[in-house]
Amino acid sequence: MKYKVKTTSWNESKNALSEIRRKVFIEEQNVPEELEWDEYDQDCTHVLVTDEHNKAVACGRLKSDGHIGRMAVLKEHRATGIGTAMLSELINHAENMKINKVYLHAQTSAIKFYEKQGFEVISEEFMDAGIAHKTMKKSLIA
């Protein structure tokens, strides 16, 4: 299956971005809706992945301080390389913004994925929306 990764904004792609996040975080992972939506979406750089039918299947975002978050891939499209491609796009964007390190709050089930991408754990485990996480960071050459 062919996928397309594009950089976008909340204003341009709000419906597709929020649909993916609703399915993954709110419906699948039971994140309370009031915790999913915040004031940062408007100012973030977003990535949106679509399949060959132009259906949105994954998304993520980057804050101006280097915080990568809201990485979500629809269940039927996981383990296909989408997460890696999406993360790479977000990191490239951070480098273009001259950000010298990126960080994220990884669900503990995803730590190995992020370690393969060069991230290292820098915190103890903590709970966020009822899900165990650890903070991870990656230094960039800016």
N, CA, C and O atoms as CSV, one atom per row, in Angstrom:
chain,resi,resn,atom,element,x,y,z
A,1,MET,N,N,0.852,-1.196,0.000
A,1,MET,CA,C,0.000,0.000,0.000
A,1,MET,C,C,0.883,1.239,0.000
A,1,MET,O,O,1.890,1.295,0.705
A,2,LYS,N,N,0.502,2.217,-0.784
A,2,LYS,CA,C,1.275,3.456,-0.854
A,2,LYS,C,C,0.662,4.508,0.064
A,2,LYS,O,O,-0.556,4.671,0.139
A,3,TYR,N,N,1.545,5.211,0.752
A,3,TYR,CA,C,1.116,6.255,1.666
A,3,TYR,C,C,1.774,7.570,1.289
A,3,TYR,O,O,2.866,7.597,0.721
A,4,LYS,N,N,1.096,8.654,1.612
A,4,LYS,CA,C,1.634,9.989,1.363
A,4,LYS,C,C,1.675,10.740,2.697
A,4,LYS,O,O,0.669,10.825,3.402
A,5,VAL,N,N,2.844,11.280,3.032
A,5,VAL,CA,C,3.015,12.047,4.262
A,5,VAL,C,C,3.100,13.513,3.879
A,5,VAL,O,O,3.927,13.896,3.052
A,6,LYS,N,N,2.250,14.333,4.475
A,6,LYS,CA,C,2.326,15.764,4.165
A,6,LYS,C,C,2.295,16.599,5.431
A,6,LYS,O,O,1.661,16.244,6.425
A,7,THR,N,N,2.998,17.714,5.365
A,7,THR,CA,C,2.965,18.688,6.450
A,7,THR,C,C,1.754,19.572,6.220
A,7,THR,O,O,1.465,19.965,5.090
A,8,THR,N,N,1.054,19.880,7.291
A,8,THR,CA,C,-0.176,20.656,7.169
A,8,THR,C,C,-0.370,21.508,8.418
A,8,THR,O,O,0.480,21.544,9.307
A,9,SER,N,N,-1.498,22.185,8.459
A,9,SER,CA,C,-1.851,23.006,9.624
A,9,SER,C,C,-3.210,22.539,10.149
A,9,SER,O,O,-3.948,21.825,9.470
A,10,TRP,N,N,-3.514,22.959,11.371
A,10,TRP,CA,C,-4.809,22.630,11.962
A,10,TRP,C,C,-5.933,23.228,11.127
A,10,TRP,O,O,-6.943,22.571,10.875
A,11,ASN,N,N,-5.757,24.473,10.700
A,11,ASN,CA,C,-6.809,25.128,9.906
A,11,ASN,C,C,-7.088,24.374,8.607
A,11,ASN,O,O,-8.238,24.249,8.186
A,12,GLU,N,N,-6.031,23.876,7.981
A,12,GLU,CA,C,-6.176,23.199,6.694
A,12,GLU,C,C,-6.753,21.789,6.829
A,12,GLU,O,O,-7.519,21.354,5.970
A,13,SER,N,N,-6.399,21.076,7.889
A,13,SER,CA,C,-6.722,19.645,7.982
A,13,SER,C,C,-7.416,19.224,9.277
A,13,SER,O,O,-7.358,18.055,9.658
A,14,LYS,N,N,-8.061,20.153,9.944
A,14,LYS,CA,C,-8.663,19.881,11.257
A,14,LYS,C,C,-9.563,18.645,11.259
A,14,LYS,O,O,-9.474,17.826,12.174
A,15,ASN,N,N,-10.416,18.498,10.269
A,15,ASN,CA,C,-11.363,17.376,10.266
A,15,ASN,C,C,-10.657,16.033,10.203
A,15,ASN,O,O,-10.990,15.122,10.962
A,16,ALA,N,N,-9.675,15.898,9.299
A,16,ALA,CA,C,-8.953,14.625,9.158
A,16,ALA,C,C,-8.115,14.344,10.398
A,16,ALA,O,O,-8.103,13.217,10.895
A,17,LEU,N,N,-7.416,15.356,10.903
A,17,LEU,CA,C,-6.577,15.175,12.091
A,17,LEU,C,C,-7.420,14.763,13.296
A,17,LEU,O,O,-7.069,13.825,14.012
A,18,SER,N,N,-8.520,15.457,13.515
A,18,SER,CA,C,-9.329,15.162,14.696
A,18,SER,C,C,-10.041,13.813,14.565
A,18,SER,O,O,-10.284,13.151,15.573
A,19,GLU,N,N,-10.377,13.399,13.347
A,19,GLU,CA,C,-11.015,12.092,13.162
A,19,GLU,C,C,-10.064,10.959,13.560
A,19,GLU,O,O,-10.476,10.015,14.234
A,20,ILE,N,N,-8.812,11.047,13.153
A,20,ILE,CA,C,-7.827,10.016,13.510
A,20,ILE,C,C,-7.619,10.003,15.015
A,20,ILE,O,O,-7.659,8.940,15.633
A,21,ARG,N,N,-7.399,11.151,15.605
A,21,ARG,CA,C,-7.151,11.226,17.047
A,21,ARG,C,C,-8.360,10.743,17.843
A,21,ARG,O,O,-8.197,10.085,18.870
A,22,ARG,N,N,-9.557,11.057,17.387
A,22,ARG,CA,C,-10.763,10.580,18.070
A,22,ARG,C,C,-10.797,9.047,18.057
A,22,ARG,O,O,-11.051,8.420,19.086
A,23,LYS,N,N,-10.539,8.445,16.881
A,23,LYS,CA,C,-10.590,6.979,16.776
A,23,LYS,C,C,-9.525,6.315,17.643
A,23,LYS,O,O,-9.817,5.354,18.354
A,24,VAL,N,N,-8.287,6.823,17.589
A,24,VAL,CA,C,-7.179,6.171,18.295
A,24,VAL,C,C,-7.200,6.486,19.782
A,24,VAL,O,O,-7.189,5.571,20.606
A,25,PHE,N,N,-7.230,7.758,20.138
A,25,PHE,CA,C,-7.080,8.116,21.549
A,25,PHE,C,C,-8.388,8.011,22.336
A,25,PHE,O,O,-8.417,7.391,23.399
A,26,ILE,N,N,-9.453,8.600,21.834
A,26,ILE,CA,C,-10.702,8.656,22.595
A,26,ILE,C,C,-11.446,7.319,22.550
A,26,ILE,O,O,-11.861,6.803,23.588
A,27,GLU,N,N,-11.615,6.755,21.342
A,27,GLU,CA,C,-12.392,5.514,21.233
A,27,GLU,C,C,-11.574,4.280,21.610
A,27,GLU,O,O,-12.023,3.465,22.416
A,28,GLU,N,N,-10.378,4.135,21.035
A,28,GLU,CA,C,-9.587,2.920,21.265
A,28,GLU,C,C,-8.905,2.917,22.632
A,28,GLU,O,O,-8.923,1.901,23.327
A,29,GLN,N,N,-8.304,4.040,23.025
A,29,GLN,CA,C,-7.515,4.082,24.255
A,29,GLN,C,C,-8.257,4.715,25.436
A,29,GLN,O,O,-7.702,4.827,26.529
A,30,ASN,N,N,-9.488,5.120,25.223
A,30,ASN,CA,C,-10.332,5.674,26.287
A,30,ASN,C,C,-9.771,6.928,26.950
A,30,ASN,O,O,-9.958,7.135,28.149
A,31,VAL,N,N,-9.093,7.753,26.184
A,31,VAL,CA,C,-8.627,9.042,26.700
A,31,VAL,C,C,-9.855,9.947,26.819
A,31,VAL,O,O,-10.615,10.068,25.858
A,32,PRO,N,N,-10.067,10.582,27.967
A,32,PRO,CA,C,-11.209,11.491,28.084
A,32,PRO,C,C,-11.123,12.608,27.040
A,32,PRO,O,O,-10.062,13.195,26.826
A,33,GLU,N,N,-12.241,12.885,26.408
A,33,GLU,CA,C,-12.263,13.867,25.321
A,33,GLU,C,C,-11.682,15.210,25.744
A,33,GLU,O,O,-10.980,15.851,24.961
A,34,GLU,N,N,-11.964,15.646,26.971
A,34,GLU,CA,C,-11.480,16.966,27.406
A,34,GLU,C,C,-9.955,17.002,27.533
A,34,GLU,O,O,-9.370,18.085,27.543
A,35,LEU,N,N,-9.297,15.833,27.632
A,35,LEU,CA,C,-7.836,15.794,27.700
A,35,LEU,C,C,-7.205,15.751,26.300
A,35,LEU,O,O,-6.037,16.102,26.131
A,36,GLU,N,N,-7.969,15.329,25.321
A,36,GLU,CA,C,-7.400,15.193,23.965
A,36,GLU,C,C,-7.248,16.540,23.262
A,36,GLU,O,O,-6.253,16.769,22.575
A,37,TRP,N,N,-8.201,17.412,23.422
A,37,TRP,CA,C,-8.186,18.674,22.676
A,37,TRP,C,C,-7.584,19.767,23.545
A,37,TRP,O,O,-7.949,19.909,24.712
A,38,ASP,N,N,-6.668,20.534,22.984
A,38,ASP,CA,C,-6.023,21.605,23.743
A,38,ASP,C,C,-5.820,22.834,22.863
A,38,ASP,O,O,-6.145,22.840,21.676
A,39,GLU,N,N,-5.277,23.861,23.480
A,39,GLU,CA,C,-5.086,25.131,22.783
A,39,GLU,C,C,-3.867,25.135,21.865
A,39,GLU,O,O,-3.636,26.120,21.164
A,40,TYR,N,N,-3.080,24.057,21.853
A,40,TYR,CA,C,-1.836,24.049,21.079
A,40,TYR,C,C,-2.017,23.676,19.615
A,40,TYR,O,O,-1.192,24.047,18.780
A,41,ASP,N,N,-3.088,22.944,19.286
A,41,ASP,CA,C,-3.258,22.486,17.901
A,41,ASP,C,C,-3.131,23.610,16.881
A,41,ASP,O,O,-2.516,23.439,15.829
A,42,GLN,N,N,-3.710,24.745,17.197
A,42,GLN,CA,C,-3.729,25.887,16.286
A,42,GLN,C,C,-2.316,26.324,15.884
A,42,GLN,O,O,-2.097,26.738,14.746
A,43,ASP,N,N,-1.360,26.234,16.810
A,43,ASP,CA,C,-0.011,26.743,16.581
A,43,ASP,C,C,0.999,25.677,16.175
A,43,ASP,O,O,2.137,26.007,15.842
A,44,CYS,N,N,0.611,24.419,16.196
A,44,CYS,CA,C,1.537,23.330,15.874
A,44,CYS,C,C,1.668,23.118,14.370
A,44,CYS,O,O,0.802,23.498,13.583
A,45,THR,N,N,2.783,22.498,14.006
A,45,THR,CA,C,2.935,21.947,12.663
A,45,THR,C,C,2.417,20.524,12.752
A,45,THR,O,O,2.807,19.775,13.648
A,46,HIS,N,N,1.555,20.151,11.845
A,46,HIS,CA,C,0.968,18.812,11.852
A,46,HIS,C,C,1.447,18.029,10.636
A,46,HIS,O,O,1.759,18.606,9.594
A,47,VAL,N,N,1.503,16.703,10.783
A,47,VAL,CA,C,1.692,15.834,9.627
A,47,VAL,C,C,0.454,14.958,9.518
A,47,VAL,O,O,-0.138,14.547,10.516
A,48,LEU,N,N,0.086,14.690,8.283
A,48,LEU,CA,C,-1.085,13.878,7.986
A,48,LEU,C,C,-0.667,12.849,6.949
A,48,LEU,O,O,-0.066,13.190,5.931
A,49,VAL,N,N,-0.989,11.589,7.212
A,49,VAL,CA,C,-0.659,10.512,6.278
A,49,VAL,C,C,-1.960,10.015,5.657
A,49,VAL,O,O,-2.940,9.746,6.352
A,50,THR,N,N,-1.944,9.901,4.328
A,50,THR,CA,C,-3.112,9.392,3.608
A,50,THR,C,C,-2.709,8.139,2.820
A,50,THR,O,O,-1.549,7.969,2.444
A,51,ASP,N,N,-3.695,7.268,2.581
A,51,ASP,CA,C,-3.425,6.061,1.790
A,51,ASP,C,C,-3.674,6.353,0.311
A,51,ASP,O,O,-3.945,7.493,-0.067
A,52,GLU,N,N,-3.580,5.306,-0.531
A,52,GLU,CA,C,-3.718,5.521,-1.982
A,52,GLU,C,C,-5.113,5.982,-2.388
A,52,GLU,O,O,-5.311,6.438,-3.514
A,53,HIS,N,N,-6.079,5.867,-1.482
A,53,HIS,CA,C,-7.444,6.350,-1.754
A,53,HIS,C,C,-7.661,7.741,-1.165
A,53,HIS,O,O,-8.786,8.239,-1.123
A,54,ASN,N,N,-6.574,8.359,-0.713
A,54,ASN,CA,C,-6.592,9.689,-0.089
A,54,ASN,C,C,-7.370,9.708,1.225
A,54,ASN,O,O,-7.895,10.747,1.626
A,55,LYS,N,N,-7.443,8.554,1.893
A,55,LYS,CA,C,-8.079,8.454,3.204
A,55,LYS,C,C,-7.021,8.718,4.276
A,55,LYS,O,O,-5.936,8.139,4.242
A,56,ALA,N,N,-7.343,9.588,5.218
A,56,ALA,CA,C,-6.414,9.915,6.303
A,56,ALA,C,C,-6.270,8.711,7.229
A,56,ALA,O,O,-7.264,8.157,7.698
A,57,VAL,N,N,-5.008,8.307,7.491
A,57,VAL,CA,C,-4.780,7.104,8.294
A,57,VAL,C,C,-3.848,7.331,9.488
A,57,VAL,O,O,-3.754,6.469,10.361
A,58,ALA,N,N,-3.153,8.482,9.541
A,58,ALA,CA,C,-2.230,8.731,10.646
A,58,ALA,C,C,-1.944,10.224,10.759
A,58,ALA,O,O,-2.092,10.978,9.797
A,59,CYS,N,N,-1.529,10.636,11.969
A,59,CYS,CA,C,-1.197,12.044,12.170
A,59,CYS,C,C,-0.250,12.206,13.351
A,59,CYS,O,O,-0.063,11.289,14.151
A,60,GLY,N,N,0.334,13.374,13.441
A,60,GLY,CA,C,1.195,13.753,14.548
A,60,GLY,C,C,1.386,15.255,14.511
A,60,GLY,O,O,0.986,15.912,13.549
A,61,ARG,N,N,2.004,15.811,15.564
A,61,ARG,CA,C,2.198,17.260,15.585
A,61,ARG,C,C,3.520,17.617,16.252
A,61,ARG,O,O,4.102,16.821,16.990
A,62,LEU,N,N,3.976,18.827,15.975
A,62,LEU,CA,C,5.220,19.365,16.521
A,62,LEU,C,C,4.943,20.762,17.044
A,62,LEU,O,O,4.461,21.629,16.315
A,63,LYS,N,N,5.261,20.974,18.343
A,63,LYS,CA,C,5.163,22.316,18.920
A,63,LYS,C,C,6.465,23.063,18.628
A,63,LYS,O,O,7.483,22.444,18.318
A,64,SER,N,N,6.430,24.365,18.726
A,64,SER,CA,C,7.604,25.189,18.412
A,64,SER,C,C,8.765,24.962,19.374
A,64,SER,O,O,9.894,25.348,19.072
A,65,ASP,N,N,8.506,24.334,20.543
A,65,ASP,CA,C,9.583,24.047,21.496
A,65,ASP,C,C,10.215,22.673,21.272
A,65,ASP,O,O,11.060,22.247,22.058
A,66,GLY,N,N,9.811,21.975,20.201
A,66,GLY,CA,C,10.378,20.667,19.901
A,66,GLY,C,C,9.592,19.489,20.452
A,66,GLY,O,O,10.031,18.345,20.336
A,67,HIS,N,N,8.445,19.749,21.044
A,67,HIS,CA,C,7.616,18.681,21.608
A,67,HIS,C,C,6.817,18.002,20.495
A,67,HIS,O,O,5.962,18.622,19.863
A,68,ILE,N,N,7.107,16.728,20.266
A,68,ILE,CA,C,6.358,15.923,19.300
A,68,ILE,C,C,5.242,15.227,20.067
A,68,ILE,O,O,5.469,14.689,21.151
A,69,GLY,N,N,4.058,15.239,19.513
A,69,GLY,CA,C,2.950,14.604,20.211
A,69,GLY,C,C,1.808,14.227,19.304
A,69,GLY,O,O,1.834,14.466,18.097
A,70,ARG,N,N,0.797,13.627,19.918
A,70,ARG,CA,C,-0.435,13.220,19.246
A,70,ARG,C,C,-0.149,12.337,18.034
A,70,ARG,O,O,-0.841,12.406,17.018
A,71,MET,N,N,0.897,11.498,18.166
A,71,MET,CA,C,1.218,10.536,17.101
A,71,MET,C,C,0.169,9.430,17.152
A,71,MET,O,O,0.038,8.738,18.162
A,72,ALA,N,N,-0.570,9.266,16.072
A,72,ALA,CA,C,-1.647,8.282,16.030
A,72,ALA,C,C,-1.730,7.647,14.652
A,72,ALA,O,O,-1.724,8.338,13.633
A,73,VAL,N,N,-1.809,6.319,14.634
A,73,VAL,CA,C,-1.963,5.562,13.393
A,73,VAL,C,C,-3.183,4.667,13.567
A,73,VAL,O,O,-3.289,3.946,14.560
A,74,LEU,N,N,-4.102,4.708,12.611
A,74,LEU,CA,C,-5.275,3.833,12.697
A,74,LEU,C,C,-4.824,2.381,12.790
A,74,LEU,O,O,-3.856,1.982,12.143
A,75,LYS,N,N,-5.526,1.599,13.591
A,75,LYS,CA,C,-5.117,0.230,13.936
A,75,LYS,C,C,-4.747,-0.611,12.715
A,75,LYS,O,O,-3.733,-1.309,12.726
A,76,GLU,N,N,-5.558,-0.549,11.669
A,76,GLU,CA,C,-5.333,-1.418,10.507
A,76,GLU,C,C,-4.125,-0.989,9.658
A,76,GLU,O,O,-3.761,-1.682,8.708
A,77,HIS,N,N,-3.508,0.144,9.998
A,77,HIS,CA,C,-2.351,0.630,9.232
A,77,HIS,C,C,-1.064,0.606,10.061
A,77,HIS,O,O,-0.042,1.131,9.619
A,78,ARG,N,N,-1.096,0.012,11.243
A,78,ARG,CA,C,0.097,-0.042,12.093
A,78,ARG,C,C,1.075,-1.097,11.583
A,78,ARG,O,O,0.702,-2.013,10.850
A,79,ALA,N,N,2.326,-0.946,11.987
A,79,ALA,CA,C,3.403,-1.874,11.607
A,79,ALA,C,C,3.617,-1.888,10.094
A,79,ALA,O,O,3.951,-2.922,9.515
A,80,THR,N,N,3.422,-0.729,9.461
A,80,THR,CA,C,3.625,-0.620,8.011
A,80,THR,C,C,4.733,0.371,7.677
A,80,THR,O,O,5.050,0.569,6.505
A,81,GLY,N,N,5.322,0.994,8.689
A,81,GLY,CA,C,6.353,2.003,8.444
A,81,GLY,C,C,5.828,3.425,8.477
A,81,GLY,O,O,6.604,4.375,8.374
A,82,ILE,N,N,4.519,3.581,8.618
A,82,ILE,CA,C,3.925,4.925,8.653
A,82,ILE,C,C,4.462,5.741,9.821
A,82,ILE,O,O,4.825,6.903,9.644
A,83,GLY,N,N,4.518,5.152,11.011
A,83,GLY,CA,C,4.984,5.876,12.188
A,83,GLY,C,C,6.392,6.400,11.993
A,83,GLY,O,O,6.690,7.537,12.357
A,84,THR,N,N,7.260,5.580,11.422
A,84,THR,CA,C,8.641,5.987,11.159
A,84,THR,C,C,8.686,7.140,10.169
A,84,THR,O,O,9.409,8.113,10.382
A,85,ALA,N,N,7.915,7.038,9.086
A,85,ALA,CA,C,7.892,8.104,8.074
A,85,ALA,C,C,7.350,9.408,8.657
A,85,ALA,O,O,7.862,10.489,8.363
A,86,MET,N,N,6.322,9.296,9.475
A,86,MET,CA,C,5.707,10.471,10.086
A,86,MET,C,C,6.676,11.136,11.067
A,86,MET,O,O,6.824,12.358,11.067
A,87,LEU,N,N,7.329,10.333,11.895
A,87,LEU,CA,C,8.285,10.859,12.856
A,87,LEU,C,C,9.455,11.528,12.137
A,87,LEU,O,O,9.928,12.583,12.558
A,88,SER,N,N,9.909,10.925,11.078
A,88,SER,CA,C,11.002,11.490,10.280
A,88,SER,C,C,10.615,12.860,9.716
A,88,SER,O,O,11.426,13.786,9.714
A,89,GLU,N,N,9.390,12.981,9.244
A,89,GLU,CA,C,8.892,14.258,8.712
A,89,GLU,C,C,8.852,15.322,9.812
A,89,GLU,O,O,9.239,16.468,9.581
A,90,LEU,N,N,8.390,14.950,10.994
A,90,LEU,CA,C,8.340,15.898,12.111
A,90,LEU,C,C,9.747,16.325,12.534
A,90,LEU,O,O,9.979,17.498,12.825
A,91,ILE,N,N,10.679,15.381,12.568
A,91,ILE,CA,C,12.062,15.700,12.936
A,91,ILE,C,C,12.702,16.612,11.884
A,91,ILE,O,O,13.399,17.566,12.228
A,92,ASN,N,N,12.463,16.315,10.605
A,92,ASN,CA,C,12.987,17.190,9.543
A,92,ASN,C,C,12.463,18.605,9.691
A,92,ASN,O,O,13.197,19.577,9.511
A,93,HIS,N,N,11.198,18.707,10.019
A,93,HIS,CA,C,10.604,20.030,10.204
A,93,HIS,C,C,11.252,20.745,11.394
A,93,HIS,O,O,11.530,21.943,11.325
A,94,ALA,N,N,11.490,20.014,12.475
A,94,ALA,CA,C,12.152,20.598,13.649
A,94,ALA,C,C,13.553,21.098,13.270
A,94,ALA,O,O,13.953,22.189,13.675
A,95,GLU,N,N,14.280,20.312,12.509
A,95,GLU,CA,C,15.621,20.726,12.069
A,95,GLU,C,C,15.549,21.996,11.217
A,95,GLU,O,O,16.371,22.902,11.361
A,96,ASN,N,N,14.562,22.046,10.336
A,96,ASN,CA,C,14.376,23.247,9.506
A,96,ASN,C,C,14.050,24.472,10.346
A,96,ASN,O,O,14.358,25.598,9.955
A,97,MET,N,N,13.422,24.253,11.510
A,97,MET,CA,C,13.092,25.351,12.423
A,97,MET,C,C,14.274,25.673,13.343
A,97,MET,O,O,14.164,26.532,14.218
A,98,LYS,N,N,15.408,24.981,13.147
A,98,LYS,CA,C,16.629,25.175,13.953
A,98,LYS,C,C,16.420,24.778,15.420
A,98,LYS,O,O,17.038,25.344,16.322
A,99,ILE,N,N,15.544,23.800,15.641
A,99,ILE,CA,C,15.340,23.251,16.986
A,99,ILE,C,C,16.449,22.228,17.206
A,99,ILE,O,O,16.654,21.364,16.354
A,100,ASN,N,N,17.175,22.302,18.335
A,100,ASN,CA,C,18.315,21.405,18.510
A,100,ASN,C,C,18.005,20.117,19.258
A,100,ASN,O,O,18.859,19.235,19.345
A,101,LYS,N,N,16.785,19.994,19.806
A,101,LYS,CA,C,16.386,18.698,20.364
A,101,LYS,C,C,14.866,18.591,20.334
A,101,LYS,O,O,14.148,19.578,20.498
A,102,VAL,N,N,14.402,17.371,20.122
A,102,VAL,CA,C,12.966,17.103,20.156
A,102,VAL,C,C,12.702,16.171,21.333
A,102,VAL,O,O,13.576,15.404,21.738
A,103,TYR,N,N,11.505,16.244,21.872
A,103,TYR,CA,C,11.138,15.365,22.981
A,103,TYR,C,C,9.682,14.967,22.839
A,103,TYR,O,O,8.914,15.594,22.109
A,104,LEU,N,N,9.321,13.922,23.545
A,104,LEU,CA,C,7.944,13.435,23.497
A,104,LEU,C,C,7.646,12.652,24.760
A,104,LEU,O,O,8.547,12.256,25.499
A,105,HIS,N,N,6.374,12.442,24.986
A,105,HIS,CA,C,5.916,11.625,26.103
A,105,HIS,C,C,5.378,10.334,25.480
A,105,HIS,O,O,4.248,10.284,24.996
A,106,ALA,N,N,6.209,9.300,25.505
A,106,ALA,CA,C,5.867,8.042,24.841
A,106,ALA,C,C,5.058,7.135,25.749
A,106,ALA,O,O,5.383,6.964,26.924
A,107,GLN,N,N,4.006,6.559,25.200
A,107,GLN,CA,C,3.331,5.499,25.923
A,107,GLN,C,C,4.362,4.381,26.085
A,107,GLN,O,O,5.128,4.106,25.162
A,108,THR,N,N,4.384,3.742,27.241
A,108,THR,CA,C,5.432,2.747,27.495
A,108,THR,C,C,5.426,1.631,26.446
A,108,THR,O,O,6.473,1.050,26.160
A,109,SER,N,N,4.275,1.331,25.878
A,109,SER,CA,C,4.208,0.294,24.838
A,109,SER,C,C,4.928,0.721,23.554
A,109,SER,O,O,5.225,-0.123,22.708
A,110,ALA,N,N,5.209,2.015,23.398
A,110,ALA,CA,C,5.848,2.525,22.179
A,110,ALA,C,C,7.317,2.892,22.374
A,110,ALA,O,O,7.958,3.385,21.446
A,111,ILE,N,N,7.853,2.658,23.562
A,111,ILE,CA,C,9.238,3.077,23.842
A,111,ILE,C,C,10.239,2.428,22.890
A,111,ILE,O,O,11.141,3.108,22.399
A,112,LYS,N,N,10.105,1.146,22.623
A,112,LYS,CA,C,11.047,0.474,21.717
A,112,LYS,C,C,11.004,1.099,20.321
A,112,LYS,O,O,12.044,1.250,19.680
A,113,PHE,N,N,9.817,1.460,19.850
A,113,PHE,CA,C,9.689,2.130,18.547
A,113,PHE,C,C,10.512,3.421,18.533
A,113,PHE,O,O,11.276,3.662,17.597
A,114,TYR,N,N,10.359,4.241,19.558
A,114,TYR,CA,C,11.078,5.515,19.593
A,114,TYR,C,C,12.585,5.316,19.798
A,114,TYR,O,O,13.388,6.082,19.265
A,115,GLU,N,N,12.966,4.299,20.561
A,115,GLU,CA,C,14.394,4.019,20.732
A,115,GLU,C,C,15.033,3.674,19.385
A,115,GLU,O,O,16.164,4.082,19.119
A,116,LYS,N,N,14.330,2.936,18.541
A,116,LYS,CA,C,14.847,2.600,17.208
A,116,LYS,C,C,15.057,3.854,16.358
A,116,LYS,O,O,15.860,3.856,15.425
A,117,GLN,N,N,14.326,4.918,16.692
A,117,GLN,CA,C,14.451,6.185,15.953
A,117,GLN,C,C,15.466,7.125,16.602
A,117,GLN,O,O,15.584,8.282,16.198
A,118,GLY,N,N,16.198,6.636,17.606
A,118,GLY,CA,C,17.259,7.424,18.219
A,118,GLY,C,C,16.864,8.219,19.453
A,118,GLY,O,O,17.643,9.044,19.928
A,119,PHE,N,N,15.664,7.983,19.981
A,119,PHE,CA,C,15.240,8.670,21.197
A,119,PHE,C,C,15.742,7.910,22.416
A,119,PHE,O,O,15.918,6.693,22.366
A,120,GLU,N,N,15.975,8.638,23.526
A,120,GLU,CA,C,16.362,7.996,24.774
A,120,GLU,C,C,15.415,8.426,25.887
A,120,GLU,O,O,14.939,9.560,25.918
A,121,VAL,N,N,15.153,7.494,26.799
A,121,VAL,CA,C,14.269,7.754,27.940
A,121,VAL,C,C,14.989,8.687,28.906
A,121,VAL,O,O,16.151,8.463,29.244
A,122,ILE,N,N,14.292,9.739,29.353
A,122,ILE,CA,C,14.898,10.697,30.288
A,122,ILE,C,C,14.032,10.927,31.530
A,122,ILE,O,O,14.273,11.875,32.277
A,123,SER,N,N,13.037,10.080,31.758
A,123,SER,CA,C,12.196,10.276,32.944
A,123,SER,C,C,11.762,8.937,33.513
A,123,SER,O,O,11.901,7.889,32.881
A,124,GLU,N,N,11.242,9.004,34.702
A,124,GLU,CA,C,10.573,7.856,35.299
A,124,GLU,C,C,9.208,7.718,34.626
A,124,GLU,O,O,8.750,8.629,33.938
A,125,GLU,N,N,8.581,6.591,34.830
A,125,GLU,CA,C,7.242,6.383,34.283
A,125,GLU,C,C,6.247,7.295,35.002
A,125,GLU,O,O,6.335,7.489,36.214
A,126,PHE,N,N,5.311,7.845,34.250
A,126,PHE,CA,C,4.232,8.653,34.822
A,126,PHE,C,C,2.943,8.346,34.084
A,126,PHE,O,O,2.964,7.826,32.969
A,127,MET,N,N,1.833,8.667,34.704
A,127,MET,CA,C,0.527,8.409,34.107
A,127,MET,C,C,-0.009,9.671,33.461
A,127,MET,O,O,0.058,10.757,34.037
A,128,ASP,N,N,-0.541,9.517,32.261
A,128,ASP,CA,C,-1.195,10.613,31.553
A,128,ASP,C,C,-2.450,10.035,30.918
A,128,ASP,O,O,-2.368,9.089,30.135
A,129,ALA,N,N,-3.588,10.585,31.240
A,129,ALA,CA,C,-4.888,10.104,30.746
A,129,ALA,C,C,-5.074,8.610,31.043
A,129,ALA,O,O,-5.682,7.880,30.261
A,130,GLY,N,N,-4.532,8.170,32.199
A,130,GLY,CA,C,-4.685,6.783,32.606
A,130,GLY,C,C,-3.764,5.809,31.885
A,130,GLY,O,O,-3.930,4.596,32.009
A,131,ILE,N,N,-2.779,6.331,31.121
A,131,ILE,CA,C,-1.864,5.491,30.345
A,131,ILE,C,C,-0.434,5.784,30.806
A,131,ILE,O,O,-0.054,6.944,30.969
A,132,ALA,N,N,0.358,4.720,31.016
A,132,ALA,CA,C,1.751,4.884,31.448
A,132,ALA,C,C,2.602,5.463,30.312
A,132,ALA,O,O,2.518,5.024,29.165
A,133,HIS,N,N,3.426,6.463,30.662
A,133,HIS,CA,C,4.301,7.145,29.700
A,133,HIS,C,C,5.694,7.329,30.297
A,133,HIS,O,O,5.883,7.214,31.507
A,134,LYS,N,N,6.656,7.616,29.436
A,134,LYS,CA,C,7.974,8.097,29.839
A,134,LYS,C,C,8.370,9.191,28.853
A,134,LYS,O,O,8.051,9.121,27.665
A,135,THR,N,N,9.069,10.202,29.366
A,135,THR,CA,C,9.553,11.267,28.495
A,135,THR,C,C,10.816,10.773,27.793
A,135,THR,O,O,11.665,10.123,28.402
A,136,MET,N,N,10.924,11.089,26.512
A,136,MET,CA,C,12.087,10.699,25.716
A,136,MET,C,C,12.567,11.917,24.943
A,136,MET,O,O,11.788,12.821,24.643
A,137,LYS,N,N,13.873,11.933,24.619
A,137,LYS,CA,C,14.397,13.051,23.831
A,137,LYS,C,C,15.370,12.548,22.788
A,137,LYS,O,O,15.904,11.442,22.878
A,138,LYS,N,N,15.584,13.396,21.795
A,138,LYS,CA,C,16.556,13.117,20.735
A,138,LYS,C,C,17.229,14.433,20.388
A,138,LYS,O,O,16.562,15.428,20.102
A,139,SER,N,N,18.560,14.430,20.416
A,139,SER,CA,C,19.306,15.637,20.025
A,139,SER,C,C,19.383,15.688,18.508
A,139,SER,O,O,19.530,14.663,17.843
A,140,LEU,N,N,19.280,16.899,17.972
A,140,LEU,CA,C,19.339,17.104,16.526
A,140,LEU,C,C,20.560,17.955,16.196
A,140,LEU,O,O,21.060,18.707,17.032
A,141,ILE,N,N,21.018,17.820,14.979
A,141,ILE,CA,C,22.100,18.675,14.501
A,141,ILE,C,C,21.424,19.859,13.847
A,141,ILE,O,O,20.866,19.752,12.756
A,142,ALA,N,N,21.484,20.993,14.531
A,142,ALA,CA,C,20.783,22.182,14.012
A,142,ALA,C,C,21.756,23.098,13.301
A,142,ALA,O,O,21.359,24.148,12.796
